Amino acid sequence: MATTVVDKAMDKARELKAYDDARPGFPGEHWLVLGAGIGLWLASRRHPSFAVRTLGLLTGSALVGRAASGRDGLSRVLRYTPVGGRIRRV
């Protein structure tokens, strides 16, 4: 059975998540991630390409969300919302 591009991307995301979970954190990491997210927003907001603006917004939002919620991700925060109980961690 052939693997699709989506399967390969999900495998790569799982590998990256496993690496991130295994490494030790460092003090101030959330500030660095917050700065990277805001930097992406600012760098991509006036780009002429809609795709670049959209990717900058999505990636920047993900980084800001990670900075706000920590390394456990938004699933830890969202479990207290009405729909959060149905969110599965990858």
C-alpha positions as CSV (number, residue, x, y, z in Angstrom):
1,M,0.0,0.0,0.0
2,A,1.5,3.3,-1.1
3,T,1.8,6.1,1.4
4,T,0.4,9.4,0.5
5,V,1.9,12.9,1.0
6,V,-0.4,13.5,3.9
7,D,0.8,10.2,5.6
8,K,4.4,11.3,5.1
9,A,3.6,14.7,6.5
10,M,1.9,13.3,9.6
11,D,4.8,10.9,10.1
12,K,7.2,13.8,10.0
13,A,5.1,15.8,12.4
14,R,5.0,12.9,14.8
15,E,8.8,12.6,14.6
16,L,9.2,16.3,15.2
17,K,6.8,16.2,18.2
18,A,8.7,13.2,19.7
19,Y,12.0,15.0,19.3
20,D,10.5,18.1,20.9
21,D,9.1,16.1,23.8
22,A,12.4,14.4,24.5
23,R,14.5,17.5,24.6
24,P,14.9,19.6,27.8
25,G,13.3,23.0,27.8
26,F,15.3,26.1,28.7
27,P,14.4,29.3,30.6
28,G,12.6,31.9,28.6
29,E,11.8,29.5,25.7
30,H,8.2,30.8,25.6
31,W,9.4,34.3,25.0
32,L,11.6,33.2,22.1
33,V,8.6,31.3,20.5
34,L,6.3,34.3,21.1
35,G,8.9,36.6,19.4
36,A,9.2,34.2,16.4
37,G,5.4,34.1,16.0
38,I,5.0,37.9,16.1
39,G,7.9,38.2,13.8
40,L,6.3,35.9,11.2
41,W,3.1,37.9,11.5
42,L,4.9,41.2,10.9
43,A,7.2,39.8,8.1
44,S,4.4,38.3,6.1
45,R,1.5,40.7,6.6
46,R,2.2,42.9,3.6
47,H,3.6,40.3,1.2
48,P,2.0,40.5,-2.2
49,S,1.3,36.8,-2.3
50,F,-1.9,35.6,-0.6
51,A,-0.3,32.2,0.1
52,V,2.6,33.7,1.9
53,R,0.4,36.0,4.0
54,T,-1.8,33.0,4.9
55,L,1.1,30.7,5.8
56,G,2.6,33.5,7.8
57,L,-0.6,34.0,9.7
58,L,-1.2,30.3,10.3
59,T,2.4,29.6,11.4
60,G,2.7,32.7,13.5
61,S,-0.6,31.9,15.2
62,A,0.6,28.4,16.0
63,L,3.8,29.7,17.5
64,V,1.9,32.3,19.6
65,G,-0.5,29.6,20.8
66,R,2.5,27.4,21.7
67,A,4.1,30.3,23.6
68,A,0.8,30.9,25.5
69,S,0.1,27.3,26.4
70,G,3.6,25.8,26.8
71,R,5.1,22.6,25.4
72,D,2.0,20.6,26.1
73,G,0.2,22.4,23.3
74,L,-3.3,24.0,23.2
75,S,-5.0,20.7,23.8
76,R,-4.2,21.1,27.5
77,V,-5.8,24.5,27.6
78,L,-8.7,23.7,25.3
79,R,-9.9,20.7,27.3
80,Y,-11.7,23.2,29.6
81,T,-13.8,24.5,26.7
82,P,-17.1,23.0,25.6
83,V,-15.6,21.3,22.5
84,G,-12.1,20.7,23.9
85,G,-13.0,17.3,25.4
86,R,-13.3,15.9,21.9
87,I,-9.8,17.1,20.7
88,R,-7.3,14.3,20.3
89,R,-3.6,14.8,20.8
90,V,-1.4,13.7,17.9
